[in-house]
């Protein structure tokens, strides 16, 4: 009789335990799905910002140290490009036509935004995330700015231009319950480096 009563008492306890375990698993899966989207969106933004920094260096010879300079350049700056003037015969390369004097080269200036975010680059972007110039400096789902830095380092007795743009996982996952999950919230998602001449992101590209 006692065993029967104990079994009856265990039924609601087991139901409650199952409910909490089920919710815990669901919450974790929901978090992981949201975190994955957040990280993917930030990776795309860091790629966009890298593209602007490359254009800034091409035009000015150095990387921007702050977002005001970087966004101002993107919206109103110009980038020098080399254009071939004349017709290149089908059987020749551009270099061969240039040597024979069939074409010449001239430097023209194009709008930074049109050059940096041209059709080729736009086709390579993750289409899930809009390119919003006015919010390019902000971490998605927040009003927090990315960290940005630029300068020079010495490599083989030569000064090399470098930059780094980053965000902590704490800020990337802001608003999600990220504590006690598989993320070091103090670590960085970043592109570039202030310690080596690199344009790579640390997300494994």
Backbone torsions as a table, in degrees:
resi	resn	phi	psi	omega
1	UNK	NA	-43.7	179.3
2	UNK	-62.0	-41.3	-179.7
3	UNK	-61.6	-37.9	179.6
4	UNK	-65.5	-41.5	179.0
5	UNK	-65.4	-40.9	179.6
6	UNK	-63.2	-42.7	-180.0
7	UNK	-61.9	-41.2	178.7
8	UNK	-65.4	-37.4	178.0
9	UNK	-67.7	-33.0	-177.6
10	UNK	-72.7	-24.9	-177.5
11	UNK	-58.9	-54.1	179.8
12	UNK	-64.9	-33.5	178.2
13	UNK	-63.3	-43.8	178.9
14	UNK	-64.7	-36.9	178.1
15	UNK	-63.7	-44.1	179.4
16	UNK	-63.5	-44.4	178.7
17	UNK	-61.7	-42.9	178.6
18	UNK	-61.1	-40.8	-179.8
19	UNK	-61.0	-46.0	-178.6
20	UNK	-68.3	-40.8	178.4
21	UNK	-64.1	-44.3	-179.9
22	UNK	-61.0	-46.3	179.5
23	UNK	-65.0	-38.7	179.9
24	UNK	-62.4	-44.3	178.9
25	UNK	-64.7	-43.2	179.4
26	UNK	-63.5	-43.3	179.1
27	UNK	-61.0	-42.1	-179.9
28	UNK	-64.9	-42.6	179.9
29	UNK	-65.4	-39.9	177.5
30	UNK	-64.1	-41.8	178.4
31	UNK	-62.1	-47.1	-178.1
32	UNK	-60.8	-40.5	179.2
33	UNK	-64.6	-44.6	179.4
34	UNK	-66.9	-41.1	179.9
35	UNK	-62.8	-41.0	179.9
36	UNK	-61.4	-42.0	178.5
37	UNK	-66.0	-44.4	179.0
38	UNK	-57.4	-47.9	-177.0
39	UNK	-65.4	-41.9	178.6
40	UNK	-61.8	-40.8	179.9
41	UNK	-66.6	-39.6	178.5
42	UNK	-68.4	-37.2	176.3
43	UNK	-60.7	-43.7	178.8
44	UNK	-63.3	-40.6	178.6
45	UNK	-64.6	-40.1	178.5
46	UNK	-65.8	-35.2	174.4
47	UNK	-64.3	-41.8	178.1
48	UNK	-62.4	-44.8	-179.8
49	UNK	-65.4	-37.5	175.5
50	UNK	-60.5	-42.0	-180.0
51	UNK	-60.3	-40.2	179.0
52	UNK	-68.4	-41.4	179.0
53	UNK	-62.0	-40.0	177.9
54	UNK	-61.7	-43.0	177.7
55	UNK	-65.2	-39.2	179.0
56	UNK	-62.0	-44.1	179.5
57	UNK	-66.5	-38.0	178.9
58	UNK	-62.3	-38.2	-177.8
59	UNK	-82.0	-38.0	-171.2
60	UNK	-113.9	-12.6	178.6
61	UNK	89.2	2.0	179.6
62	UNK	-155.4	161.7	178.7
63	UNK	-85.5	151.8	178.6
64	UNK	-73.2	141.3	179.9
65	UNK	-92.4	-14.3	-177.7
66	UNK	-145.2	162.2	-175.7
67	UNK	-73.3	-29.8	177.1
68	UNK	-58.0	-47.4	179.4
69	UNK	-65.8	-41.7	-176.0
70	UNK	-66.4	-47.3	-178.5
71	UNK	-70.7	-37.8	177.2
72	UNK	-61.1	-42.0	177.3
73	UNK	-62.4	-44.4	-178.5
74	UNK	-60.7	-40.0	-174.1
75	UNK	-82.7	-29.0	-174.8
76	UNK	-133.4	-1.7	-178.0
77	UNK	-81.3	170.9	176.3
78	UNK	-130.0	152.4	-178.6
79	UNK	-122.7	130.4	177.7
80	UNK	-74.2	135.0	175.3
81	UNK	-133.2	148.3	179.5
82	UNK	-91.6	125.2	-179.1
83	UNK	-117.9	135.7	176.1
84	UNK	-83.6	130.1	179.6
85	UNK	-110.3	123.6	-177.9
86	UNK	119.1	176.6	-178.3
87	UNK	-99.9	132.8	176.8
88	UNK	-98.5	117.6	177.5
89	UNK	-57.4	147.3	-176.8
90	UNK	-57.7	-34.0	-175.4
91	UNK	-84.2	0.6	-176.9
92	UNK	-116.5	153.5	169.3
93	UNK	-85.1	167.3	178.3
94	UNK	-61.6	-38.8	-179.7
95	UNK	-64.5	-40.6	179.0
96	UNK	-65.1	-43.3	179.0
97	UNK	-64.9	-33.9	178.7
98	UNK	-66.8	-42.8	-179.8
99	UNK	-63.7	-35.3	-179.3
100	UNK	-82.9	-3.4	178.9
101	UNK	78.5	14.0	179.9
102	UNK	-75.7	-25.5	176.4
103	UNK	-134.2	165.1	172.6
104	UNK	-132.2	166.5	179.0
105	UNK	-116.6	144.4	179.2
106	UNK	-140.0	147.7	177.4
107	UNK	-90.6	123.1	175.0
108	UNK	-119.4	160.7	-179.0
109	UNK	-114.6	131.0	-179.3
110	UNK	-120.8	157.5	178.7
111	UNK	-60.3	133.7	-175.9
112	UNK	-56.4	-46.9	-176.4
113	UNK	-61.0	-42.8	-178.9
114	UNK	-67.1	-35.4	-178.7
115	UNK	-76.8	-44.2	-176.5
116	UNK	-69.0	-46.9	-180.0
117	UNK	-105.6	60.0	178.9
118	UNK	-78.5	179.5	-175.4
119	UNK	-61.6	-38.1	-179.2
120	UNK	-61.4	-46.6	-179.6
121	UNK	-67.7	-43.6	-177.7
122	UNK	-61.1	-33.2	177.6
123	UNK	-67.9	-25.5	-177.9
124	UNK	-84.8	-12.1	-176.6
125	UNK	-72.7	156.7	170.8
126	UNK	-73.1	112.1	-173.9
127	UNK	-68.2	-8.9	-179.8
128	UNK	-71.6	-18.2	-173.8
129	UNK	-122.8	124.6	-178.7
130	UNK	-68.5	148.4	173.6
131	UNK	-91.6	105.1	-178.9
132	UNK	-113.9	102.0	-174.8
133	UNK	-58.1	-42.3	-175.4
134	UNK	-68.1	-17.8	179.8
135	UNK	-115.5	15.7	-174.5
136	UNK	-62.6	-29.2	-176.8
137	UNK	-85.3	-6.1	-174.7
138	UNK	-101.5	141.3	173.2
139	UNK	-69.2	128.7	-179.1
140	UNK	-54.8	148.9	-179.5
141	UNK	65.9	20.4	177.6
142	UNK	-157.5	173.6	173.4
143	UNK	-109.5	18.1	-179.5
144	UNK	-84.4	135.8	178.0
145	UNK	-82.3	150.2	169.0
146	UNK	-64.1	157.5	169.6
147	UNK	-81.5	136.3	179.6
148	UNK	-134.4	140.3	177.7
149	UNK	-152.2	154.5	177.8
150	UNK	-156.2	157.4	179.3
151	UNK	174.7	-150.0	179.4
152	UNK	-132.0	150.9	171.7
153	UNK	-130.9	160.4	179.3
154	UNK	-97.8	125.5	177.9
155	UNK	-129.8	113.0	-179.5
156	UNK	58.6	42.1	-179.9
157	UNK	65.0	19.7	176.6
158	UNK	-121.9	134.9	176.8
159	UNK	-80.0	127.2	-177.6
160	UNK	-118.2	135.1	177.2
161	UNK	-73.7	135.4	177.7
162	UNK	-138.1	160.0	174.0
163	UNK	-148.8	162.6	174.7
164	UNK	-148.6	133.5	174.2
165	UNK	-127.6	131.0	-171.3
166	UNK	-150.4	167.8	172.8
167	UNK	-148.4	146.1	174.4
168	UNK	-77.6	152.8	176.2
169	UNK	-65.2	-25.9	176.3
170	UNK	-60.6	-43.1	179.6
171	UNK	-76.7	-34.6	177.8
172	UNK	-63.2	-39.0	-177.2
173	UNK	-98.0	18.0	-178.7
174	UNK	-55.9	131.8	-179.4
175	UNK	94.3	-14.5	175.4
176	UNK	-99.7	153.3	177.8
177	UNK	-81.5	83.0	-172.1
178	UNK	-94.2	-3.0	-179.7
179	UNK	-70.1	142.9	179.4
180	UNK	61.4	25.4	172.9
181	UNK	-104.4	-175.7	-174.6
182	UNK	-85.6	44.1	179.7
183	UNK	-133.6	134.8	170.0
184	UNK	-85.3	105.3	-171.8
185	UNK	-67.9	-16.3	178.8
186	UNK	-91.3	-10.4	-179.8
187	UNK	-77.7	164.6	-172.4
188	UNK	-110.1	143.5	161.8
189	UNK	-101.4	122.2	-170.8
190	UNK	-147.5	162.6	172.0
191	UNK	-128.1	141.8	-176.4
192	UNK	80.0	-177.3	-179.6
193	UNK	-160.0	143.7	175.6
194	UNK	-90.3	0.4	-176.1
195	UNK	-116.9	-12.2	176.4
196	UNK	-149.3	157.6	-179.1
197	UNK	-78.4	88.8	-176.2
198	UNK	-140.5	138.1	174.1
199	UNK	-104.8	3.7	-174.4
200	UNK	-78.6	155.1	170.8
201	UNK	-92.4	158.6	-178.8
202	UNK	-92.7	20.4	178.7
203	UNK	-94.4	8.2	173.8
204	UNK	95.8	31.1	177.7
205	UNK	-84.7	NA	NA
